[in-house]
Amino acid sequence: MHNRTLGNLGLTTSAIGYGSMGISMAYGSSTDTGRDAIVAAFEAGVTHFDTAELYGWGENEKALGSAVAPFRNDITIATKFGFTPDFGFDSRPDHIRAVVENSLRHLGTDHIDVLYQHRFDPTVPIEDVAGTVKELIDAGRVRYFGLSEAGEETIRRAHAVQRVSVLQTEYSLFERDVEVLFPVLADLGIGLVPYSPLGRGFLTGTAKPASEYEPDDMRRTDPRWQPGPFEQNVAATNALTDLARSIGVTVGQLALAWLLAQGDHIVPIPGSRNAARVRENAAAAEVVLDQPTLDRIDDILPHGGWGARYTPENMPSWK
């Protein structure tokens, strides 16, 4: 797999990464530790692995750290701070430092490659957040600074204190809002790591109606799975599937290749517990879409999918 550079400070990773959230939360119950999928990702050339304190409150970091231990020095590990167990926010400097120490222990490593603020905390100036991360970078505990679901004002204010290497937010054929931030990312030299690049699985062609998912699966309440938007999104996915077949790839590979075609600063992080699916996703890094194919994709989904990406109470607010 070829590599890409995120930001201007030297962060280089595989063109496609691996997001581990689904091992621990949001997609139904499982006893799978994700080890087979994580190892399969590395064997397929993936070197960018993403986790967070929030994902199981240390359990996801432990699972990832254990799985990557044999090849830790060959990969990038990204994790995040900023949530509380009741889904409030806490980016106070002392809390950031405590979370980092916990994450280092859970991951079994002496440094975090990318440290994200998971969500904007309106009670803590972003300059204080960036300054604390700068201290951790200067101390060798962290290598690069990232923001998740941040807007232009926050990005610019943080960058003035500690240069931001990467922004993480949702971006896929179904979700295009982050494109309004492309000018500021280009201006400051910041990479983009799209999460949910396959529309939370919708863009694999395996979506079911919301009522057929387990109670603890986020797709049960996701607006895109509700009656009305669901049928429209299925129709679009079916059209994309036909297009993908015509060029000899899967619909998931088509969706990931489309993301890669939007700029060399983009590294999507699809996640799966299934090793075969992980290998399929990684292979999308070698898919190059010609202009007629890109034009046809835009015909099918010119503005993204149908339905909001979160319920109103959970919608991230960019600042």
Secondary structure as UniProt FT lines:
FT   STRAND          3..6
FT   TURN            7..10
FT   STRAND          11..14
FT   STRAND          18..19
FT   HELIX           21..24
FT   HELIX           35..43
FT   TURN            44..45
FT   STRAND          48..50
FT   TURN            53..58
FT   HELIX           59..68
FT   HELIX           69..74
FT   STRAND          76..81
FT   TURN            85..86
FT   HELIX           93..107
FT   STRAND          112..117
FT   TURN            122..123
FT   HELIX           126..138
FT   TURN            139..140
FT   STRAND          142..148
FT   HELIX           152..161
FT   STRAND          164..170
FT   HELIX           177..181
FT   HELIX           182..188
FT   STRAND          191..195
FT   TURN            197..198
FT   HELIX           199..204
FT   HELIX           210..212
FT   TURN            215..216
FT   HELIX           218..220
FT   HELIX           223..225
FT   TURN            227..228
FT   HELIX           229..246
FT   TURN            247..248
FT   HELIX           251..260
FT   TURN            261..262
FT   TURN            264..265
FT   HELIX           275..283
FT   HELIX           284..286
FT   HELIX           291..300
FT   HELIX           312..314
//
